């Protein structure tokens, strides 16, 4: 599902439609959202640098990490940083978000960015001004692709940091304006759901066409989390989780998908849920309540239960099985039912099967009909 999300961002927006928007969110139970964000960022950067994406450039708004971190990340993924000035720009909202660091640099108390990071980074010294932040993103993107129909993508590494300096309405307006911009191909951002109120998360998700949630693979209540027996299982949530994707289609339908995410020494890995049956069984055993009686069946008990013949099952003992239909006896089912006589008839004594004989009271008797017999009454 992660690859499907990356392809959706790579393909971009159709003519006359808003850019696809992805929200990646996690919680303290499974803090793997930033790893998923870096994976999506690396995949989209690879497609852009290889000119396999609708967008031809990427503007990264860095709130939670420095530009040097992302430069090193792209270098580890095998991307050519020397040519990165042609397709990526980083709006640095991390180094000096309020303009205080500039004074420290002037007096020699702080160091500047590395040479590679400074080539692709532009510093924003007032993140409270949302309108100026929007103008900076658009100007950086147009500086890479120029004016016209060529598009670029936007990535925001932390919506929570934006909400620290601006109101929800301002941040929502910024995201909406970016998505509605004609030259933006796709946009995605990262959100810590635990640090926001539910209404804030609902607003951010409402503005997204795709929502990727990192959910715990082993859900535990607070009282179970402190149990020493379950401590090892809880720790797995910091390396494994469920990547749950909800996508709004163009026809109005919602598509829900999920797979499992694993963070190892070799990097991030997405696997099918069926490949973790052993872990799921272990989770189910851990979630069972501790009671004084056995809730499981032994092998002998399962075999004995399978041999029980239920009342509605008719075993033929080698013969064809016939199910009672409520209209005739199973013992007499080999005989065909005799037609009902409609006139004067005689009983056939040689018959070996039962018959129902009906005699009319007179020839004037008419069969039953749907007419009301009391229709002529004046009541």
Protein Blocks (a to p, Z undefined) as FASTA:
>chain_A
ZZmmmmmmmnopaehiacddddddddfklccklmmmmmmmmmmmmmmmnopafbfbdcdd
dfkbcfklmmmmmmmnopafklmmmmpccddfklmmnopmmmmmmnopaccddfklmmmg
ccdfbfklmmlmmmmmmmmmmmmnogajbdcddddfbfklmmmmpcfklmmmmmmmmmmp
mklmbdcddddfklpcfklmmmmmmmpcbdcddddfbdcdfklmmpmklmmmmmmmmmgc
cdddddddfkopacdddddddddfkbccdddfklmmmmmmmmmmmmpccdfbdfbdcfkl
mmmmmmpccfklcceehpacdddehlacfklmmpccddddfbdcdddfkbcbdcdddddf
bfkbccddfbdfklmpcZZ
